[in-house]
Amino acid sequence: MKARTVLDDAVKVLKASPAIDHWQRGRERIEAEDLLWHVLGEEPDPRDDVTVEQRRAFDRLVARRATGEPIPFIKGSTEFRGLELLVRPGVFVPRDASEFLAEQAMRRLRGRARPVHLDLATGAGTIALAVANEVRGADVVGTDLSADAVKLARTNAKRLGVRARFFTGDLFGGLPRTLEGTVDVVTLHPPYVPMHELVDLPEEIREWEPEHTLTDRSPDGLGLISRSAREAPAWLSPNGWLLLEVSPDRVRHVKGVLRGEGYRDIRSTKGGPVPLTRVIVARRPR
């Protein structure tokens, strides 16, 4: 059977799934090709022949995806800025949209003699490892409330040969005190979904990702953002930056929180390969 036929059949299955968020035109084709690539071990050519065994293996993966299971969980890994990161259930799935958060951090770290970067709620180490890989000489640290996430981040760092340190703790908890007042950039992709809006999330997110990575259980979704804004100045260098990745509908509220804490040069930025979110950048209060 030709790969084209196999892919066409898979696209029909994925399009019919109510568990998948069909937010992007052509997403099902992209995902089907990704899964077939995983089975074949090479990029599929529509004209290639697919064996019966390969078709069965592929169909099993498509059936899993149709339940809403994220592709990184199915494959066990995902690519982020050229790094192949191991991914496990129970840890936040890296997002392509977060590449822009990494870019914004790198812009503010490059050119410094001894750049220091701190990534909060680091998950699999996504942002921290990207920065450590691309900013020469950077001292990169990541923290996460989940010990499982920190273990996975350390595994990714070792596997990739990227130098970064990871600690278990709630926001700045668990960090060595020697970092106080030295951090040039703090990044955070916070759980900003208000508690009552969890039921409105797509099933592929709601049913497969840990609740604590989606919401801080506050009624407005600003609980962790407010805490980070209050606590960050003690860790930031005099002209250090706090960068927060949020959805567009949260921008006005997050800016208000930052203004209330005295931050300077507050802006909302967007960009990257999938500009679905916004990165709010703000300089440390005087």
N, C-alpha and C positions, 0 to 999 in steps of 0.2 A: 504494500500500500504506500502511496506517495505521501510525503510529509504534508503537502498542501491539504489533502483530504483529512488527514489526522488533525491538523490544526483547525480546519473549518468545523469539524465535529466538536472539538473542544470549545471553540468560541460559542457555539450554540448552547452548550451546557452551562458555561459561565454566564452568558447573558440571561439565562433563565433563572439563575440563582437569586433568591430574595435575600440571601445572607451577605451578598457582596454590594458594596456601595458603587454604583455605576456613575461616578462623578466625571469621568474623563472619557471622551469619545475615543474609541479604539483601544481602551485599556484592556479589554478581554483578549484581544489579539496579542498585545504585548506580553500579557501574563502567560498565555498559552505557549508562545515562542520561548519564553524564559524557562518554563517547565520542560519543554521538549529539549531545549539546549542542555538542561540538567541531566536528562535521561541519556541523550546521545553523547554528551561530553564534548560537543562542538556546536557552533551556531548552525541551526537547521536551514537547509536550502529546500524551498518548496518542492523541488524536483527530485530530492533524495528519496530513496526507498526506506521505509521503516519496517523492521521485522515484527513478527507477531509478538515476540517477547518484549520488544521495546514498546509496542503499542499497548500491551497490557500494563506495563510499568507506568507509562504515561497516563493512561486512563485512571489508574489508582491515584496519581497525584492530582489530576483534574478533579476527581471526586472529592478529595480532601479540600481543595480550594473552594469547591462549590458549597461546602459547609460553612465557609467564611474564614477558615484557617489561613492566616497570613502566609504568603509565599516564603518569607524568610524562615518561618518555623518549619515549613515543609522541606526546604532545602538545607536548613541548619546554618545558613549564613546569608549575608547580604553584602553588597559592595557600597562603600561610601568614600567618595573622593579617591578612588583607586585602591582603597584598602578593603580586603575581604575580612569582614567581621563575623565571628561566630555569634549566633543568636540562639537563645533558648526561651521556651515558655516561662513566664513569670518575670521576664525582664522586658522593659519597654522596647518596642521595635524601632530601629533607626529609621528616620524619615529622610527622603531625598530633599525635602524642603529645608531641612536643617543645614544643608550645605552652605546656605547663605549666612546662617549664624556663625559657622566656622570661618567663612570669608571675612565677616565683619570683625571677628576677634583677631584674625591674622593681620588685617590692615592696621590695627592698633598696637600690635606686638612687634611687627617688623621694624627694624631700624633702631630698636632699643638695645643697649649694651647687654643687659641681662634680663630679658623679658620673663615675666612670671604670669602664668595663666591658671585660673581656677575654674573648673567646670562642676557646677552643682547638679545634683540629680543626674549623674553621668550615665546611668544605665550600663550598656555594654562598653562604655568608654568612647562612644562615637565621636563627640566633638573634641574631647581631650586628645585622643590618639591622632585625629586629623591634624590638629594644631601641632602636636609634638613631631609629627612626620614632616611638616612643611615649614615650620619656623625654626631656623637653625639656632641652637643654643638655648631654646626656651626651657624653663623649669615648669613642667606641666603637672598639675595635681587635679584629681577628680574625687568627688565624694558621692555617696548614695546611701539612702536609708536602708536599702536592701543589701544584706550580706551576700546574697546570691548574685546580685548585679555586680558588686565589687569583685567577687571571685571571677566572674566572667570577664570583666574589664581587664583584670590582671592577666588572665589567660590570653586574651586578645593581644595585650601588649607584648607578652613573652613570645607568642607565636609569630607576631609581625616583626619582632626585633625593634620595637619603638619604645623609647624611654619615657615613662610617665609613672607617677605614683598614685595609688588609689587607697582611700580610707573609707571606712564605714561610719556614717554619722548623719544626723538630721541637719541639713544645710551645712553650716560651718562647724557643727559639732564633730569632734574626732580629728580635727585638723591640728597639726603641730603649731604651737604658739609662735614659733619663729617666722611664720608666714604673715603675722599681723603687720599691717601697714606696708606690705611689699608687693601686693598683687596688682599688676597692671590692668588685667582684664578678668572680670568675673562673668561667666556665661551661665545661663539657666533657661532651659525649656521647661517651664513649670507646668504642673497639672492645674489647668485654669478653668476646667469645666465646672460650673456651679452644680452642686449636688443634685438638684432637682432636674437638671438637664441630661443626666446620664442616660436616662431611658430613651432620649432622642438620638443618641449616637448610633451610627451604623452598626449592625450586628457584628461585623467582622472586627470592629474595635471593642465594642461593649462586652462581647462574650469571650474575647481571646486575650485582651491585655489586662494586666493587674489594675485594680481599681485605683490604687494609690498613685499610679502614674498618669491617671486621667483627671482626678479631682482631689483637692485638699479637704473636701467635705464641708467647705464653707458655702454659705448661701449665694455668694456673689463670685466665687472663684478667685478671689483676690487675697486669700489668706496667706498663702506661701509667698506670693509676690510682695505683699506688704512686709512680711518678716524679712525677706531677703533685702529689701530696700532699707529697712531699719538697721540690719546687722552688717551689711556689706561695708559701710564706711570704715569700720574698725580694721578691716582686712585690706582695703584698697590703698594703693600708693597715693600721694597727694593729687595727682592728675589721672588717677585710674578710672576705668570705665566699668559700668554695669550694663550687660546686654541681656535682654529678655525676649524670647521668641513667643509670640502670642498670636491668636487669631485676629483678623481685622476688626471684629466687633468689640474687642477688648482694648483697643488702642487708647481711646479717650480716657477710660477708667485707669489704665496703667499709668498714663502720663500724669493724671491727677495724683496718684499715689506718690510718684517720683517728685513731682513739684512740692507736695506736702512735706517730703523729707529733705527738701533743700537741694536736690540734684541740679546740675547745670547742663547746658547744651543738650537738652532732651529733644530727640528726633525719632520719628517713625521711618524706618527704611524697608525696602522690599527689593527682591531680586533673586538670583539663583536659577537653577534649572526648572524648579517648580514653585513659582512665587505665590503660594497659597497663604502663607503666613506673613507676619510682620516682625521685624526685629527692632525693638525699642532700645535706643542707645542713650546713655546718660552718664555724665561725668560726676565724679565724687563731689559731695558738698564741700564747701570750703571749711 
